[in-house]
Amino acid sequence: MLEKINVEDAVGTVLAHDITEVRANHEFKGRAFKKGHVISEEDISKLLSLGKERLYVLKISDDEVHENEAAERLAQAIAGRGVRLSDEVREGKVSLYAAHDGLLKVDVAGLERLNRHDDLMCATRHTNSLVKKDDLLAGTRAIPLLIKRSIVEEAEVFVRRTGKIVEVLPLRSAKVGVVITGNEVYKGRIKDAFEPVVRQKIADIGSEIITITFAPDDESFIADAVKELVARGADLIVTTGGMSVDPDDVTPTGIKKAGATITAYGSSVLPGAMFLMGYLGDVPIMGVPACGMYHRTTIFDLLLPRVLAGEKIGRPEIAKLGHGGLCLDCPTCEYPHCGFGKGA
């Protein structure tokens, strides 16, 4: 409730607006008290010196919470690992930032349910976005100036029950082994185009390639190459080529023959329909089809950060990528500033 009262009677009440201070000789002009400030005994003399004998203040009942407190409590509830809050609450809004580089994970279903609560909101970036330290991740605020305390408490209980909604997972630095398949490359008939592409993508995400092996279209040779790379210490295997339906495309068979479990072969993303995901023990294997040479962004770019964040990828995770998984092949690729891969 908004009320005009004498400044001496304002202790414990909340300012409904900013109060500006102007000093002589252009020394200072700015905010002396901000909206939402709770008046204390020490503030009275300062307010009188600013010519404020009466104030417009908020009378907050026991069952109400000011918008600033509501937003801050909501932000603290939803912020998980790798997330920091803005230093100041402004007009009932709190911003959430990345505390370190990593992969943004948003509980999309939880976010939707949270936003069904009256008088509260939260907006985020897309889940599975790569973020840098201090990147803006989300913003949350209360809608009205005063909000029922029970609404805030209900939202806090909901998040405690379902888990944090926004977090940033660090990416491990992988030791990557690469197997480039194809008779035409192995026998020197054409120059390989995969190596520079894969090498750049691996370096850009903070990992390193320890060995690159060239293999013919021979499933036993491919199987041995995969096992050898793991023996050398590779904790992520990337294979390229030989992923299509031609009889000579035996890379999936070779990966399986190495003892790997294939969790998905074929994807709901274009480019990247013939992608393979598998695991040899704990070592992920990512089979990149030929589109990886020609397209700047493919399913490999969507899933590599998630693999490095420790996520186990299988058919359910890849199936969700179908919505938004169609690259428009723009003349100038602006990924990640587009909708590709973000529908999930």
C-alpha positions in Angstrom: 0.0 0.0 0.0 1.3 3.5 -1.0 1.1 6.1 1.8 2.4 9.7 2.3 3.9 10.1 5.8 6.1 12.4 7.8 9.8 11.4 7.4 10.2 11.0 11.2 7.5 8.3 11.1 9.0 6.5 8.2 11.5 4.1 10.0 10.9 0.6 8.9 8.9 1.5 5.8 10.1 1.0 2.2 10.7 3.8 -0.3 8.4 3.6 -3.3 10.8 5.7 -5.5 14.4 6.8 -5.9 15.4 10.0 -4.0 18.0 12.2 -5.8 20.7 14.3 -4.2 22.1 17.4 -5.9 25.2 19.1 -4.5 26.3 22.6 -5.3 29.0 23.5 -7.9 28.2 20.4 -10.0 29.9 18.3 -7.3 27.4 15.5 -7.4 24.0 14.6 -8.8 22.7 11.1 -8.4 20.7 8.6 -6.4 20.9 9.1 -2.6 18.3 6.4 -1.8 16.9 3.9 -4.2 13.5 2.5 -4.6 12.9 -0.4 -2.1 15.3 1.0 0.5 14.1 0.3 4.1 14.2 3.6 6.1 16.4 3.5 9.3 16.8 5.9 12.1 20.2 6.9 10.6 18.5 8.0 7.4 16.2 10.6 8.9 18.7 13.4 9.1 20.0 12.8 5.6 16.5 12.8 4.2 15.7 16.1 6.0 18.9 17.6 4.6 17.6 16.7 1.1 14.4 18.6 1.8 12.3 15.4 2.3 9.9 16.1 5.2 7.3 13.7 3.8 7.8 10.5 1.9 5.8 8.2 -0.3 6.5 4.8 1.3 5.2 1.3 1.0 3.5 -0.3 3.9 4.4 -4.0 3.7 2.2 -6.4 5.7 3.6 -9.6 7.2 2.1 -11.7 4.4 3.9 -9.6 1.6 7.4 -9.4 0.1 8.9 -6.5 -1.8 9.8 -7.2 -5.4 13.5 -6.9 -4.8 13.5 -9.5 -2.0 11.2 -11.8 -4.0 13.5 -11.7 -7.1 16.6 -12.2 -5.0 15.1 -15.2 -3.2 13.9 -16.7 -6.5 17.3 -16.2 -8.1 19.1 -17.9 -5.2 16.7 -20.8 -5.4 17.2 -21.5 -9.1 21.0 -20.8 -9.4 23.0 -24.0 -9.3 26.7 -24.9 -9.9 28.8 -22.4 -11.8 26.3 -19.5 -11.5 26.7 -16.2 -9.8 24.1 -13.5 -9.2 24.2 -9.8 -10.0 25.6 -7.6 -7.3 22.5 -5.4 -7.2 18.8 -5.9 -7.5 17.4 -3.3 -9.9 13.6 -2.7 -10.2 12.8 -6.2 -8.9 15.2 -7.9 -11.4 18.2 -10.2 -10.7 20.6 -11.3 -13.4 22.4 -14.7 -13.4 25.9 -14.9 -14.8 28.4 -17.7 -15.6 30.9 -18.1 -12.9 33.3 -19.9 -15.3 33.4 -21.2 -18.9 31.3 -24.2 -19.6 28.1 -25.7 -20.8 24.8 -24.1 -19.7 22.2 -26.6 -18.5 18.6 -25.5 -18.0 15.9 -27.7 -16.5 13.5 -26.7 -19.3 10.5 -28.6 -17.8 11.2 -27.1 -14.4 11.6 -23.6 -15.8 8.2 -23.9 -17.5 6.5 -25.1 -14.3 8.2 -22.3 -12.3 6.9 -19.7 -14.8 3.3 -20.9 -14.1 3.6 -19.5 -10.6 1.7 -16.2 -10.3 3.7 -12.9 -10.2 7.2 -14.5 -10.8 9.2 -15.1 -13.9 12.5 -16.3 -15.2 13.9 -16.1 -18.7 17.1 -18.0 -19.8 19.3 -18.7 -22.7 18.9 -22.0 -24.5 20.0 -25.1 -22.6 23.3 -26.7 -23.8 24.7 -23.4 -24.9 28.5 -22.9 -24.6 29.1 -20.0 -22.3 32.1 -18.0 -21.2 32.8 -16.6 -17.7 30.6 -13.6 -16.9 28.1 -14.3 -19.8 24.5 -13.5 -19.0 22.6 -16.7 -18.5 19.2 -15.7 -17.1 17.1 -13.0 -15.5 14.4 -13.3 -13.0 12.0 -10.8 -11.3 8.8 -10.3 -9.5 5.9 -8.8 -11.6 4.1 -6.6 -9.0 5.8 -4.2 -6.6 4.5 -6.3 -3.7 4.0 -10.1 -3.9 2.4 -12.5 -1.5 5.0 -14.2 0.8 3.3 -17.5 0.2 3.9 -17.3 -3.5 7.6 -16.8 -3.0 7.8 -19.6 -0.5 5.9 -22.0 -2.8 8.4 -21.3 -5.6 11.3 -21.9 -3.3 9.8 -25.2 -2.1 9.2 -26.2 -5.7 12.9 -25.7 -6.7 14.1 -27.5 -3.6 12.0 -30.5 -4.5 12.9 -30.6 -8.2 16.5 -29.3 -8.2 18.3 -26.2 -9.5 17.1 -24.8 -12.8 20.2 -23.0 -14.1 23.8 -24.3 -13.8 27.1 -24.2 -15.8 29.0 -27.5 -16.1 32.8 -27.3 -16.7 34.2 -29.0 -19.8 37.0 -31.5 -19.3 40.1 -31.2 -21.5 40.1 -34.5 -23.5 42.9 -36.4 -25.1 41.4 -37.1 -28.5 42.3 -39.9 -30.8 41.2 -39.5 -34.4 40.6 -42.2 -37.0 40.2 -40.9 -40.6 38.8 -43.7 -42.8 38.6 -44.2 -46.5 40.6 -46.0 -49.1 41.0 -42.9 -51.2 42.7 -41.1 -48.4 44.6 -44.0 -46.9 46.1 -44.8 -50.4 47.0 -41.2 -51.1 44.6 -40.8 -54.1 43.2 -37.6 -52.6 44.2 -35.2 -49.9 42.4 -35.6 -46.6 40.1 -32.6 -45.7 38.9 -33.9 -42.4 42.0 -33.4 -40.3 42.2 -29.6 -40.3 38.4 -29.3 -39.6 38.5 -31.7 -36.6 41.8 -30.3 -35.3 40.4 -26.8 -35.2 37.1 -27.8 -33.5 39.0 -29.8 -30.8 41.4 -27.0 -30.2 38.7 -24.4 -30.0 36.9 -26.3 -27.2 40.0 -26.7 -25.1 41.0 -30.3 -25.8 44.0 -31.8 -27.7 44.5 -34.4 -30.4 47.1 -36.9 -29.3 47.2 -39.1 -32.4 45.6 -39.1 -35.9 45.4 -42.5 -37.6 44.4 -43.1 -41.3 42.6 -46.3 -42.0 41.3 -48.0 -45.2 37.7 -49.2 -45.5 38.5 -52.4 -43.5 36.5 -53.1 -40.4 39.4 -55.0 -38.7 41.9 -52.3 -39.4 39.4 -49.7 -38.0 38.8 -51.8 -34.9 42.5 -52.2 -34.2 43.0 -48.5 -34.7 40.4 -47.6 -32.2 41.7 -50.0 -29.6 45.3 -48.7 -30.2 44.3 -45.1 -29.6 42.6 -46.0 -26.3 45.7 -48.0 -25.3 47.8 -44.8 -26.0 45.6 -42.8 -23.6 42.9 -41.3 -25.7 39.8 -40.6 -23.6 37.7 -39.5 -26.6 37.7 -41.1 -30.1 36.5 -39.3 -33.2 36.1 -41.2 -36.4 35.5 -39.6 -39.8 34.1 -41.0 -43.0 32.6 -44.4 -43.8 29.4 -43.7 -42.1 26.9 -44.0 -45.0 25.0 -46.9 -46.5 27.5 -47.9 -49.2 28.8 -51.5 -48.8 32.3 -50.0 -48.4 31.3 -47.8 -45.5 32.3 -50.1 -42.7 33.3 -47.6 -40.0 30.3 -48.4 -37.7 31.0 -52.1 -38.1 34.7 -51.5 -37.2 33.7 -49.5 -34.1 31.5 -52.3 -32.9 34.2 -54.9 -33.7 36.5 -52.9 -31.4 34.2 -53.9 -28.5 32.2 -50.6 -28.4 28.6 -50.3 -27.5 26.7 -48.2 -30.1 24.2 -46.0 -28.3 22.9 -44.3 -31.4 23.5 -44.7 -35.2 21.6 -42.1 -37.2 20.4 -38.8 -35.9 17.5 -36.4 -36.2 19.8 -33.5 -37.3 20.7 -32.2 -40.7 23.5 -32.0 -41.4 24.5 -35.1 -39.5 21.9 -37.7 -40.2 24.5 -40.5 -40.3 26.2 -39.6 -37.0 27.2 -42.4 -34.6 27.6 -42.3 -30.9 29.2 -45.2 -29.0 31.3 -46.1 -25.9 34.3 -48.3 -25.5 34.1 -48.8 -21.8 34.1 -45.2 -20.5 35.6 -43.7 -23.7 33.1 -41.9 -25.9 33.3 -42.6 -29.6 31.8 -40.0 -32.0 31.4 -41.1 -35.6 31.3 -38.0 -37.9 29.8 -38.4 -41.4 31.1 -36.7 -44.5 29.0 -33.6 -43.9 31.6 -32.6 -41.3 34.0 -31.6 -44.0 31.6 -29.4 -45.9 29.4 -27.7 -43.3 30.7 -25.4 -40.7 28.2 -26.6 -38.1 26.8 -30.1 -37.7 25.6 -32.4 -35.0 29.2 -32.9 -34.0 29.3 -29.3 -32.8 26.0 -29.8 -30.9 27.1 -32.9 -29.0 30.9 -32.4 -28.5 30.4 -29.9 -25.6 27.8 -32.2 -24.0 30.2 -35.2 -24.2 33.0 -33.1 -22.6 30.6 -32.0 -19.8 30.2 -35.7 -18.9 26.8 -36.3 -20.4 26.0 -39.8 -21.6 24.6 -39.5 -25.1 22.2 -42.0 -26.6 19.1 -42.3 -28.7 16.8 -40.2 -26.4 19.2 -37.3 -26.3 19.7 -37.3 -30.0 15.9 -37.7 -30.7 15.2 -34.4 -28.9 17.5 -32.6 -31.3 15.0 -33.0 -34.2 13.1 -29.9 -33.2 15.4 -27.1 -34.3 17.8 -29.6 -35.8 17.5 -28.4 -39.4 20.4 -26.1 -40.4 19.3 -23.5 -42.9 22.7 -23.5 -44.6 22.9 -19.7 -44.5 25.4 -18.0 -46.9 27.2 -16.7 -43.8 27.1 -19.1 -40.8 26.3 -17.2 -37.6 26.0 -20.2 -35.3 25.6 -20.2 -32.3 23.6 -17.0 -32.9 20.8 -18.9 -34.6 18.2 -21.5 -33.8 20.1 -24.5 -35.0 20.1 -27.3 -32.4 18.2 -25.3 -29.8 14.7 -26.7 -30.0 15.5 -29.3 -27.4 
